[in-house]
């Protein structure tokens, strides 16, 4: 397995794997088998494979990813279509059906990514080497090829084998900020100038696909699941991967590839394991969430109506859309694998979230067993060989993959909770804003907005439902067991929930007026914040900038700077109270944060430059930057030297946050 931490944290991850029925270690038989393998790309080109190494292939993935399952290349055609080729790692050539490696993969069915350690489905000799489409390497691949028309239609789909060569491993953050014109050209693209136009052409094809999927009713979500950030054996933060144009590009390509493979197998009358998401059982709660935001959904599940609602909410409040996404995803329920034997119009329901009838998993055979099975089915069709599985075997595999997928999510949740509990252990009794993520007879769960940790509401959870914004008190944070427990005050709870829903509606109404100035009266001043109510009584909110001179009862003009219709937050600034020097500093910090985005986790030598009861600031002379020390600031004074780990670099808000190195828990769960 790929470990990035000291033994104790790894032991916790390994224990979670075993408790959930996984085998985290590879047997001696698997290791002997894999150790005897040679690199097939060194062999003569197979007769059924094309040599496509001259094409400008590249991959886009997470910075830390080592198991590269796919690479992409695009080519504009004379008729205006864009030909997309997606090279998928050729795994089935080296992992024979019935081999020791295959049996291990069939048992676990998936790689498990805990943030603390990666437990791969296949040994690293395969998943990060021989069957990984690594930069600068020749590799055999299964190429899924299709043309994207101007209206986003997928035509001329085909599948074939090829020898390929990945020119550059690109990253989501670097490519995303570049495509969105908020960041510099990625260094890898600068090294290969031909990739500049190539990636932009891929983006154009992806935009066509996305528009077509949206019109068909595909649901557009954004995840807020956090993963532990581990540096030198230390959990330094919980990070949320935000969507950007590069992530959308890969998602659109993978969906198109999986649809193309599903169609290919159907055309050849091959039963296959499909991925389905059925109609949601809790559609009524989704309707209620929409109503709180002033929208109306049909009484019966309608993915097109839900897609339009989500698209409108993303456009209206993109900064907080992820939390609404989380609520809807929880209410939709998980996907599952099923065997589809029937062909033509007799096929059963498809993927509710993607708005497609036929969908298989085929693009990640290094890390998902269902994809490896699909690859074997494709090879059988192309070679004219015997079908590798009986229907009964495919049914059993589908059930196993569904069950193991849920178990993997449990392991990942456990490790997020262990990391979160270690970060919250010294904050028992503190109050946090949170969103309810699950409510059932089994319990009520909520996710804190910052840090993004999830826990159980052990007291006062009655009456709460998914999507409610509440304030919770932390009562337990056990890093050993990964327990995070909260209490919800029941006194006045219904009144507070109703008030929260009114504030969500008010935030939504005010969103078009961001930047405008309103007359308001100060209603509260405390250590937790300064609050105002608009004189017309239409809304109340918090003054987040320029509030130091304000006192209760004062009537002042305030400028609306942000609204959060998901949580019901409304933020103002008192312009007359803002120091012009701070405005210049904010612009400088935004520029610095943009330059630091790829350096999260690095350690910097810094000096404390300022302290207040609420915050501690540090200066990094070597970089010419200043940031906030958010962890480990107790006992520090101006001038003290500190080694600080970069946690956050947010160029939109100008946030640069650090943690003191010796304040981070070392390897202990």
FENGIHU-V527042 format. One record per residue. N is the residue number from 1. RES is the residue in three letters. OMEGA is omega in whole degrees, 0 to 359 (999 if undefined). NEAR is the number of other C-alpha atoms within 8 Angstrom. Layout:
BEGIN
n:N res:RES omega:OMEGA near:NEAR
n:N res:RES omega:OMEGA near:NEAR
END
This chain:
BEGIN
n:1 res:UNK omega:179 near:10
n:2 res:UNK omega:181 near:8
n:3 res:UNK omega:180 near:8
n:4 res:UNK omega:187 near:10
n:5 res:UNK omega:178 near:14
n:6 res:UNK omega:192 near:10
n:7 res:UNK omega:188 near:7
n:8 res:UNK omega:177 near:9
n:9 res:UNK omega:177 near:13
n:10 res:UNK omega:179 near:12
n:11 res:UNK omega:178 near:8
n:12 res:UNK omega:179 near:10
n:13 res:UNK omega:180 near:13
n:14 res:UNK omega:178 near:9
n:15 res:UNK omega:178 near:8
n:16 res:UNK omega:177 near:11
n:17 res:UNK omega:183 near:12
n:18 res:UNK omega:180 near:10
n:19 res:UNK omega:181 near:7
n:20 res:UNK omega:170 near:10
n:21 res:UNK omega:178 near:7
n:22 res:UNK omega:171 near:9
n:23 res:UNK omega:186 near:8
n:24 res:UNK omega:182 near:9
n:25 res:UNK omega:175 near:5
n:26 res:UNK omega:182 near:9
n:27 res:UNK omega:175 near:6
n:28 res:UNK omega:180 near:6
n:29 res:UNK omega:178 near:7
n:30 res:UNK omega:184 near:11
n:31 res:UNK omega:177 near:10
n:32 res:UNK omega:181 near:8
n:33 res:UNK omega:183 near:10
n:34 res:UNK omega:180 near:11
n:35 res:UNK omega:181 near:7
n:36 res:UNK omega:185 near:6
n:37 res:UNK omega:173 near:7
n:38 res:UNK omega:179 near:4
n:39 res:UNK omega:183 near:7
n:40 res:UNK omega:179 near:7
n:41 res:UNK omega:177 near:10
n:42 res:UNK omega:180 near:5
n:43 res:UNK omega:174 near:6
n:44 res:UNK omega:182 near:5
n:45 res:UNK omega:178 near:9
n:46 res:UNK omega:185 near:5
n:47 res:UNK omega:181 near:4
n:48 res:UNK omega:183 near:6
n:49 res:UNK omega:177 near:10
n:50 res:UNK omega:176 near:8
n:51 res:UNK omega:182 near:9
n:52 res:UNK omega:182 near:9
n:53 res:UNK omega:182 near:10
n:54 res:UNK omega:180 near:7
n:55 res:UNK omega:182 near:8
n:56 res:UNK omega:179 near:11
n:57 res:UNK omega:171 near:13
n:58 res:UNK omega:176 near:14
n:59 res:UNK omega:173 near:12
n:60 res:UNK omega:186 near:12
n:61 res:UNK omega:174 near:10
n:62 res:UNK omega:182 near:7
n:63 res:UNK omega:185 near:7
n:64 res:UNK omega:184 near:4
n:65 res:UNK omega:178 near:7
n:66 res:UNK omega:178 near:8
n:67 res:UNK omega:186 near:11
n:68 res:UNK omega:184 near:14
n:69 res:UNK omega:186 near:13
n:70 res:UNK omega:172 near:12
n:71 res:UNK omega:188 near:14
n:72 res:UNK omega:172 near:11
n:73 res:UNK omega:181 near:13
n:74 res:UNK omega:181 near:11
n:75 res:UNK omega:179 near:9
n:76 res:UNK omega:181 near:9
n:77 res:UNK omega:183 near:8
n:78 res:UNK omega:181 near:5
n:79 res:UNK omega:178 near:4
n:80 res:UNK omega:176 near:8
n:81 res:UNK omega:176 near:11
n:82 res:UNK omega:179 near:12
n:83 res:UNK omega:179 near:12
n:84 res:UNK omega:173 near:14
n:85 res:UNK omega:178 near:11
n:86 res:UNK omega:179 near:13
n:87 res:UNK omega:181 near:12
n:88 res:UNK omega:181 near:14
n:89 res:UNK omega:178 near:17
n:90 res:UNK omega:183 near:11
n:91 res:UNK omega:188 near:10
n:92 res:UNK omega:178 near:10
n:93 res:UNK omega:184 near:6
n:94 res:UNK omega:179 near:7
n:95 res:UNK omega:185 near:9
n:96 res:UNK omega:177 near:8
n:97 res:UNK omega:180 near:6
n:98 res:UNK omega:178 near:6
n:99 res:UNK omega:180 near:8
n:100 res:UNK omega:179 near:9
n:101 res:UNK omega:179 near:12
n:102 res:UNK omega:180 near:11
n:103 res:UNK omega:176 near:9
n:104 res:UNK omega:180 near:12
n:105 res:UNK omega:180 near:12
n:106 res:UNK omega:180 near:9
n:107 res:UNK omega:181 near:8
n:108 res:UNK omega:177 near:11
n:109 res:UNK omega:183 near:15
n:110 res:UNK omega:166 near:14
n:111 res:UNK omega:181 near:12
n:112 res:UNK omega:184 near:11
n:113 res:UNK omega:184 near:9
n:114 res:UNK omega:186 near:13
n:115 res:UNK omega:177 near:10
n:116 res:UNK omega:178 near:15
n:117 res:UNK omega:174 near:13
n:118 res:UNK omega:176 near:12
n:119 res:UNK omega:187 near:10
n:120 res:UNK omega:177 near:13
n:121 res:UNK omega:179 near:15
n:122 res:UNK omega:180 near:12
n:123 res:UNK omega:183 near:12
n:124 res:UNK omega:178 near:10
n:125 res:UNK omega:176 near:9
n:126 res:UNK omega:194 near:12
n:127 res:UNK omega:179 near:16
n:128 res:UNK omega:183 near:12
n:129 res:UNK omega:190 near:11
n:130 res:UNK omega:180 near:9
n:131 res:UNK omega:176 near:14
n:132 res:UNK omega:183 near:15
n:133 res:UNK omega:188 near:16
n:134 res:UNK omega:178 near:11
n:135 res:UNK omega:176 near:10
n:136 res:UNK omega:183 near:8
n:137 res:UNK omega:169 near:8
n:138 res:UNK omega:180 near:11
n:139 res:UNK omega:170 near:14
n:140 res:UNK omega:182 near:13
n:141 res:UNK omega:169 near:12
n:142 res:UNK omega:185 near:12
n:143 res:UNK omega:174 near:12
n:144 res:UNK omega:188 near:15
n:145 res:UNK omega:177 near:13
n:146 res:UNK omega:176 near:13
n:147 res:UNK omega:179 near:12
n:148 res:UNK omega:180 near:16
n:149 res:UNK omega:182 near:12
n:150 res:UNK omega:180 near:8
n:151 res:UNK omega:179 near:9
n:152 res:UNK omega:179 near:13
n:153 res:UNK omega:179 near:9
n:154 res:UNK omega:183 near:11
n:155 res:UNK omega:174 near:8
n:156 res:UNK omega:181 near:7
n:157 res:UNK omega:177 near:11
n:158 res:UNK omega:179 near:9
n:159 res:UNK omega:178 near:10
n:160 res:UNK omega:177 near:10
n:161 res:UNK omega:179 near:11
n:162 res:UNK omega:169 near:12
n:163 res:UNK omega:187 near:15
n:164 res:UNK omega:180 near:15
n:165 res:UNK omega:180 near:15
n:166 res:UNK omega:181 near:16
n:167 res:UNK omega:187 near:10
n:168 res:UNK omega:171 near:11
n:169 res:UNK omega:180 near:12
n:170 res:UNK omega:181 near:13
n:171 res:UNK omega:181 near:10
n:172 res:UNK omega:185 near:13
n:173 res:UNK omega:183 near:9
n:174 res:UNK omega:181 near:13
n:175 res:UNK omega:181 near:14
n:176 res:UNK omega:181 near:12
n:177 res:UNK omega:177 near:13
n:178 res:UNK omega:180 near:12
n:179 res:UNK omega:180 near:10
n:180 res:UNK omega:177 near:8
n:181 res:UNK omega:176 near:7
n:182 res:UNK omega:181 near:7
n:183 res:UNK omega:181 near:9
n:184 res:UNK omega:176 near:8
n:185 res:UNK omega:179 near:9
n:186 res:UNK omega:182 near:10
n:187 res:UNK omega:181 near:6
n:188 res:UNK omega:178 near:9
n:189 res:UNK omega:177 near:12
n:190 res:UNK omega:179 near:9
n:191 res:UNK omega:180 near:6
n:192 res:UNK omega:186 near:9
n:193 res:UNK omega:180 near:8
n:194 res:UNK omega:179 near:8
n:195 res:UNK omega:181 near:10
n:196 res:UNK omega:179 near:10
n:197 res:UNK omega:182 near:8
n:198 res:UNK omega:182 near:12
n:199 res:UNK omega:178 near:8
n:200 res:UNK omega:176 near:9
n:201 res:UNK omega:175 near:11
n:202 res:UNK omega:179 near:12
n:203 res:UNK omega:178 near:11
n:204 res:UNK omega:178 near:8
n:205 res:UNK omega:180 near:12
n:206 res:UNK omega:178 near:13
n:207 res:UNK omega:176 near:9
n:208 res:UNK omega:180 near:13
n:209 res:UNK omega:183 near:14
n:210 res:UNK omega:179 near:10
n:211 res:UNK omega:180 near:10
n:212 res:UNK omega:179 near:11
n:213 res:UNK omega:179 near:12
n:214 res:UNK omega:179 near:12
n:215 res:UNK omega:180 near:8
n:216 res:UNK omega:179 near:8
n:217 res:UNK omega:177 near:14
n:218 res:UNK omega:182 near:15
n:219 res:UNK omega:186 near:13
n:220 res:UNK omega:185 near:8
n:221 res:UNK omega:171 near:9
n:222 res:UNK omega:183 near:10
n:223 res:UNK omega:171 near:12
n:224 res:UNK omega:177 near:11
n:225 res:UNK omega:182 near:7
n:226 res:UNK omega:176 near:11
n:227 res:UNK omega:177 near:10
n:228 res:UNK omega:172 near:15
n:229 res:UNK omega:187 near:12
n:230 res:UNK omega:178 near:14
n:231 res:UNK omega:179 near:10
n:232 res:UNK omega:176 near:7
n:233 res:UNK omega:183 near:11
n:234 res:UNK omega:172 near:12
n:235 res:UNK omega:185 near:14
n:236 res:UNK omega:183 near:14
n:237 res:UNK omega:168 near:9
n:238 res:UNK omega:186 near:15
n:239 res:UNK omega:176 near:9
n:240 res:UNK omega:178 near:10
n:241 res:UNK omega:181 near:8
n:242 res:UNK omega:179 near:7
n:243 res:UNK omega:172 near:8
n:244 res:UNK omega:187 near:10
n:245 res:UNK omega:179 near:12
n:246 res:UNK omega:177 near:13
n:247 res:UNK omega:177 near:10
n:248 res:UNK omega:181 near:10
n:249 res:UNK omega:182 near:12
n:250 res:UNK omega:178 near:10
n:251 res:UNK omega:181 near:8
n:252 res:UNK omega:179 near:11
n:253 res:UNK omega:181 near:10
n:254 res:UNK omega:177 near:9
n:255 res:UNK omega:180 near:8
n:256 res:UNK omega:179 near:10
n:257 res:UNK omega:180 near:13
n:258 res:UNK omega:176 near:13
n:259 res:UNK omega:181 near:11
n:260 res:UNK omega:179 near:13
n:261 res:UNK omega:178 near:12
n:262 res:UNK omega:179 near:13
n:263 res:UNK omega:179 near:9
n:264 res:UNK omega:181 near:11
n:265 res:UNK omega:177 near:12
n:266 res:UNK omega:181 near:10
n:267 res:UNK omega:179 near:7
n:268 res:UNK omega:176 near:7
n:269 res:UNK omega:180 near:7
n:270 res:UNK omega:174 near:9
n:271 res:UNK omega:184 near:11
n:272 res:UNK omega:175 near:13
n:273 res:UNK omega:180 near:14
n:274 res:UNK omega:174 near:13
n:275 res:UNK omega:183 near:13
n:276 res:UNK omega:169 near:13
n:277 res:UNK omega:186 near:12
n:278 res:UNK omega:179 near:9
n:279 res:UNK omega:185 near:7
n:280 res:UNK omega:177 near:9
n:281 res:UNK omega:182 near:6
n:282 res:UNK omega:178 near:8
n:283 res:UNK omega:182 near:12
n:284 res:UNK omega:180 near:7
n:285 res:UNK omega:175 near:9
n:286 res:UNK omega:177 near:10
n:287 res:UNK omega:181 near:12
n:288 res:UNK omega:178 near:8
n:289 res:UNK omega:178 near:9
n:290 res:UNK omega:180 near:12
n:291 res:UNK omega:178 near:10
n:292 res:UNK omega:181 near:10
n:293 res:UNK omega:175 near:10
n:294 res:UNK omega:180 near:7
n:295 res:UNK omega:181 near:8
n:296 res:UNK omega:175 near:7
n:297 res:UNK omega:178 near:9
n:298 res:UNK omega:181 near:8
n:299 res:UNK omega:180 near:7
n:300 res:UNK omega:182 near:5
n:301 res:UNK omega:182 near:8
n:302 res:UNK omega:186 near:7
n:303 res:UNK omega:180 near:12
n:304 res:UNK omega:177 near:11
n:305 res:UNK omega:179 near:10
n:306 res:UNK omega:178 near:11
n:307 res:UNK omega:179 near:13
n:308 res:UNK omega:178 near:10
n:309 res:UNK omega:181 near:10
n:310 res:UNK omega:178 near:12
n:311 res:UNK omega:179 near:9
n:312 res:UNK omega:181 near:8
n:313 res:UNK omega:177 near:10
n:314 res:UNK omega:180 near:9
n:315 res:UNK omega:184 near:7
n:316 res:UNK omega:185 near:8
n:317 res:UNK omega:185 near:12
n:318 res:UNK omega:185 near:9
n:319 res:UNK omega:185 near:6
n:320 res:UNK omega:183 near:10
n:321 res:UNK omega:184 near:12
n:322 res:UNK omega:181 near:12
n:323 res:UNK omega:174 near:11
n:324 res:UNK omega:177 near:10
n:325 res:UNK omega:181 near:12
n:326 res:UNK omega:181 near:13
n:327 res:UNK omega:182 near:12
n:328 res:UNK omega:179 near:9
n:329 res:UNK omega:180 near:9
n:330 res:UNK omega:182 near:11
n:331 res:UNK omega:177 near:13
n:332 res:UNK omega:182 near:11
n:333 res:UNK omega:185 near:8
n:334 res:UNK omega:173 near:6
n:335 res:UNK omega:178 near:9
n:336 res:UNK omega:176 near:9
n:337 res:UNK omega:178 near:12
n:338 res:UNK omega:174 near:11
n:339 res:UNK omega:176 near:12
n:340 res:UNK omega:179 near:11
n:341 res:UNK omega:189 near:9
n:342 res:UNK omega:181 near:8
n:343 res:UNK omega:176 near:9
n:344 res:UNK omega:185 near:5
n:345 res:UNK omega:182 near:4
n:346 res:UNK omega:181 near:6
n:347 res:UNK omega:183 near:9
n:348 res:UNK omega:184 near:6
n:349 res:UNK omega:185 near:7
n:350 res:UNK omega:186 near:13
n:351 res:UNK omega:183 near:14
n:352 res:UNK omega:184 near:12
n:353 res:UNK omega:182 near:8
n:354 res:UNK omega:179 near:9
n:355 res:UNK omega:176 near:13
n:356 res:UNK omega:181 near:9
n:357 res:UNK omega:187 near:7
n:358 res:UNK omega:184 near:10
n:359 res:UNK omega:175 near:13
n:360 res:UNK omega:171 near:13
n:361 res:UNK omega:184 near:11
n:362 res:UNK omega:193 near:13
n:363 res:UNK omega:182 near:11
n:364 res:UNK omega:184 near:13
n:365 res:UNK omega:175 near:16
n:366 res:UNK omega:189 near:16
n:367 res:UNK omega:175 near:13
n:368 res:UNK omega:183 near:12
n:369 res:UNK omega:179 near:14
n:370 res:UNK omega:180 near:14
n:371 res:UNK omega:177 near:12
n:372 res:UNK omega:176 near:14
n:373 res:UNK omega:179 near:8
n:374 res:UNK omega:180 near:13
n:375 res:UNK omega:177 near:11
n:376 res:UNK omega:177 near:10
n:377 res:UNK omega:179 near:12
n:378 res:UNK omega:181 near:9
n:379 res:UNK omega:178 near:9
n:380 res:UNK omega:179 near:12
n:381 res:UNK omega:185 near:9
n:382 res:UNK omega:182 near:8
n:383 res:UNK omega:184 near:6
n:384 res:UNK omega:182 near:6
n:385 res:UNK omega:181 near:8
n:386 res:UNK omega:177 near:5
n:387 res:UNK omega:186 near:7
n:388 res:UNK omega:184 near:7
n:389 res:UNK omega:170 near:6
n:390 res:UNK omega:178 near:7
n:391 res:UNK omega:180 near:9
n:392 res:UNK omega:178 near:6
n:393 res:UNK omega:180 near:8
n:394 res:UNK omega:176 near:12
n:395 res:UNK omega:180 near:11
n:396 res:UNK omega:179 near:8
n:397 res:UNK omega:180 near:10
n:398 res:UNK omega:179 near:14
n:399 res:UNK omega:181 near:10
n:400 res:UNK omega:180 near:10
n:401 res:UNK omega:178 near:13
n:402 res:UNK omega:182 near:11
n:403 res:UNK omega:180 near:8
n:404 res:UNK omega:177 near:11
n:405 res:UNK omega:178 near:10
n:406 res:UNK omega:178 near:8
n:407 res:UNK omega:178 near:10
n:408 res:UNK omega:178 near:11
n:409 res:UNK omega:177 near:8
n:410 res:UNK omega:178 near:9
n:411 res:UNK omega:181 near:14
n:412 res:UNK omega:177 near:11
n:413 res:UNK omega:180 near:8
n:414 res:UNK omega:182 near:10
n:415 res:UNK omega:174 near:16
n:416 res:UNK omega:180 near:14
n:417 res:UNK omega:177 near:15
n:418 res:UNK omega:178 near:15
n:419 res:UNK omega:180 near:14
n:420 res:UNK omega:180 near:14
n:421 res:UNK omega:178 near:14
n:422 res:UNK omega:179 near:12
n:423 res:UNK omega:185 near:8
n:424 res:UNK omega:189 near:9
n:425 res:UNK omega:182 near:11
n:426 res:UNK omega:183 near:5
n:427 res:UNK omega:177 near:7
n:428 res:UNK omega:179 near:11
n:429 res:UNK omega:179 near:7
n:430 res:UNK omega:182 near:7
n:431 res:UNK omega:183 near:8
n:432 res:UNK omega:169 near:11
n:433 res:UNK omega:185 near:11
n:434 res:UNK omega:176 near:12
n:435 res:UNK omega:178 near:15
n:436 res:UNK omega:183 near:17
n:437 res:UNK omega:179 near:14
n:438 res:UNK omega:178 near:11
n:439 res:UNK omega:181 near:12
n:440 res:UNK omega:176 near:6
n:441 res:UNK omega:179 near:4
n:442 res:UNK omega:180 near:5
n:443 res:UNK omega:178 near:10
n:444 res:UNK omega:181 near:15
n:445 res:UNK omega:181 near:12
n:446 res:UNK omega:178 near:13
n:447 res:UNK omega:177 near:12
n:448 res:UNK omega:181 near:12
n:449 res:UNK omega:179 near:10
n:450 res:UNK omega:357 near:7
n:451 res:UNK omega:188 near:7
n:452 res:UNK omega:180 near:13
n:453 res:UNK omega:181 near:13
n:454 res:UNK omega:178 near:10
n:455 res:UNK omega:182 near:12
n:456 res:UNK omega:175 near:11
n:457 res:UNK omega:187 near:14
n:458 res:UNK omega:177 near:10
n:459 res:UNK omega:175 near:8
n:460 res:UNK omega:182 near:9
n:461 res:UNK omega:182 near:10
n:462 res:UNK omega:177 near:4
n:463 res:UNK omega:178 near:4
n:464 res:UNK omega:180 near:9
n:465 res:UNK omega:182 near:10
n:466 res:UNK omega:179 near:13
n:467 res:UNK omega:178 near:10
n:468 res:UNK omega:173 near:10
n:469 res:UNK omega:186 near:12
n:470 res:UNK omega:172 near:11
n:471 res:UNK omega:186 near:9
n:472 res:UNK omega:176 near:12
n:473 res:UNK omega:179 near:12
n:474 res:UNK omega:181 near:15
n:475 res:UNK omega:179 near:10
n:476 res:UNK omega:172 near:10
n:477 res:UNK omega:185 near:14
n:478 res:UNK omega:183 near:12
n:479 res:UNK omega:181 near:14
n:480 res:UNK omega:182 near:7
n:481 res:UNK omega:183 near:6
n:482 res:UNK omega:180 near:14
n:483 res:UNK omega:172 near:13
n:484 res:UNK omega:184 near:15
n:485 res:UNK omega:179 near:12
n:486 res:UNK omega:172 near:14
n:487 res:UNK omega:177 near:13
n:488 res:UNK omega:181 near:12
n:489 res:UNK omega:182 near:9
n:490 res:UNK omega:181 near:6
n:491 res:UNK omega:180 near:4
n:492 res:UNK omega:186 near:7
n:493 res:UNK omega:182 near:8
n:494 res:UNK omega:178 near:6
n:495 res:UNK omega:180 near:7
n:496 res:UNK omega:178 near:8
n:497 res:UNK omega:179 near:11
n:498 res:UNK omega:178 near:8
n:499 res:UNK omega:178 near:8
n:500 res:UNK omega:180 near:12
n:501 res:UNK omega:176 near:10
n:502 res:UNK omega:181 near:9
n:503 res:UNK omega:176 near:14
n:504 res:UNK omega:179 near:16
n:505 res:UNK omega:180 near:13
n:506 res:UNK omega:179 near:12
n:507 res:UNK omega:179 near:14
n:508 res:UNK omega:179 near:12
n:509 res:UNK omega:185 near:7
n:510 res:UNK omega:187 near:9
n:511 res:UNK omega:180 near:11
n:512 res:UNK omega:184 near:5
n:513 res:UNK omega:177 near:7
n:514 res:UNK omega:183 near:11
n:515 res:UNK omega:180 near:7
n:516 res:UNK omega:181 near:7
n:517 res:UNK omega:182 near:8
n:518 res:UNK omega:173 near:9
n:519 res:UNK omega:186 near:10
n:520 res:UNK omega:176 near:12
n:521 res:UNK omega:179 near:13
n:522 res:UNK omega:183 near:16
n:523 res:UNK omega:181 near:10
n:524 res:UNK omega:176 near:10
n:525 res:UNK omega:179 near:12
n:526 res:UNK omega:178 near:6
n:527 res:UNK omega:181 near:4
n:528 res:UNK omega:177 near:5
n:529 res:UNK omega:177 near:10
n:530 res:UNK omega:188 near:14
n:531 res:UNK omega:177 near:12
n:532 res:UNK omega:172 near:13
n:533 res:UNK omega:178 near:13
n:534 res:UNK omega:186 near:12
n:535 res:UNK omega:178 near:8
n:536 res:UNK omega:176 near:4
n:537 res:UNK omega:187 near:7
n:538 res:UNK omega:183 near:8
n:539 res:UNK omega:172 near:8
n:540 res:UNK omega:182 near:11
n:541 res:UNK omega:185 near:11
n:542 res:UNK omega:174 near:12
n:543 res:UNK omega:187 near:14
n:544 res:UNK omega:178 near:10
n:545 res:UNK omega:177 near:10
n:546 res:UNK omega:188 near:13
n:547 res:UNK omega:192 near:11
n:548 res:UNK omega:183 near:5
n:549 res:UNK omega:185 near:6
n:550 res:UNK omega:178 near:9
n:551 res:UNK omega:181 near:8
n:552 res:UNK omega:178 near:9
n:553 res:UNK omega:180 near:7
n:554 res:UNK omega:174 near:8
n:555 res:UNK omega:188 near:8
n:556 res:UNK omega:171 near:9
n:557 res:UNK omega:178 near:9
n:558 res:UNK omega:181 near:12
n:559 res:UNK omega:179 near:13
n:560 res:UNK omega:182 near:15
n:561 res:UNK omega:180 near:9
n:562 res:UNK omega:172 near:9
n:563 res:UNK omega:180 near:15
n:564 res:UNK omega:183 near:14
n:565 res:UNK omega:178 near:15
n:566 res:UNK omega:183 near:9
n:567 res:UNK omega:180 near:10
n:568 res:UNK omega:179 near:16
n:569 res:UNK omega:178 near:12
n:570 res:UNK omega:185 near:13
n:571 res:UNK omega:177 near:12
n:572 res:UNK omega:168 near:14
n:573 res:UNK omega:174 near:13
n:574 res:UNK omega:190 near:14
n:575 res:UNK omega:183 near:9
n:576 res:UNK omega:181 near:5
n:577 res:UNK omega:183 near:10
n:578 res:UNK omega:178 near:10
n:579 res:UNK omega:179 near:7
n:580 res:UNK omega:179 near:6
n:581 res:UNK omega:179 near:6
n:582 res:UNK omega:177 near:8
n:583 res:UNK omega:178 near:9
n:584 res:UNK omega:179 near:8
n:585 res:UNK omega:180 near:8
n:586 res:UNK omega:179 near:9
n:587 res:UNK omega:180 near:9
n:588 res:UNK omega:181 near:8
n:589 res:UNK omega:177 near:14
n:590 res:UNK omega:178 near:14
n:591 res:UNK omega:180 near:10
n:592 res:UNK omega:181 near:10
n:593 res:UNK omega:179 near:14
n:594 res:UNK omega:180 near:11
n:595 res:UNK omega:184 near:7
n:596 res:UNK omega:188 near:9
n:597 res:UNK omega:182 near:10
n:598 res:UNK omega:184 near:7
n:599 res:UNK omega:177 near:7
n:600 res:UNK omega:182 near:11
n:601 res:UNK omega:178 near:11
n:602 res:UNK omega:180 near:7
n:603 res:UNK omega:182 near:9
n:604 res:UNK omega:172 near:9
n:605 res:UNK omega:187 near:10
n:606 res:UNK omega:178 near:12
n:607 res:UNK omega:178 near:12
n:608 res:UNK omega:182 near:16
n:609 res:UNK omega:180 near:10
n:610 res:UNK omega:177 near:9
n:611 res:UNK omega:172 near:12
n:612 res:UNK omega:177 near:6
n:613 res:UNK omega:184 near:4
n:614 res:UNK omega:188 near:5
n:615 res:UNK omega:173 near:9
n:616 res:UNK omega:184 near:13
n:617 res:UNK omega:179 near:12
n:618 res:UNK omega:179 near:13
n:619 res:UNK omega:177 near:12
n:620 res:UNK omega:186 near:12
n:621 res:UNK omega:184 near:7
n:622 res:UNK omega:181 near:5
n:623 res:UNK omega:182 near:5
n:624 res:UNK omega:183 near:7
n:625 res:UNK omega:176 near:9
n:626 res:UNK omega:179 near:10
n:627 res:UNK omega:183 near:11
n:628 res:UNK omega:175 near:12
n:629 res:UNK omega:187 near:15
n:630 res:UNK omega:177 near:10
n:631 res:UNK omega:178 near:8
n:632 res:UNK omega:184 near:10
n:633 res:UNK omega:183 near:9
n:634 res:UNK omega:175 near:4
n:635 res:UNK omega:181 near:4
n:636 res:UNK omega:177 near:8
n:637 res:UNK omega:179 near:8
n:638 res:UNK omega:180 near:9
n:639 res:UNK omega:180 near:7
n:640 res:UNK omega:175 near:8
n:641 res:UNK omega:178 near:8
n:642 res:UNK omega:167 near:10
n:643 res:UNK omega:188 near:11
n:644 res:UNK omega:178 near:13
n:645 res:UNK omega:178 near:14
n:646 res:UNK omega:180 near:15
n:647 res:UNK omega:187 near:12
n:648 res:UNK omega:171 near:10
n:649 res:UNK omega:186 near:14
n:650 res:UNK omega:183 near:12
n:651 res:UNK omega:179 near:12
n:652 res:UNK omega:182 near:6
n:653 res:UNK omega:180 near:6
n:654 res:UNK omega:181 near:13
n:655 res:UNK omega:171 near:14
n:656 res:UNK omega:187 near:14
n:657 res:UNK omega:180 near:12
n:658 res:UNK omega:169 near:14
n:659 res:UNK omega:177 near:15
n:660 res:UNK omega:187 near:14
n:661 res:UNK omega:184 near:10
n:662 res:UNK omega:176 near:7
n:663 res:UNK omega:181 near:8
n:664 res:UNK omega:178 near:11
n:665 res:UNK omega:183 near:10
n:666 res:UNK omega:170 near:7
n:667 res:UNK omega:182 near:12
n:668 res:UNK omega:180 near:6
n:669 res:UNK omega:999 near:10
END
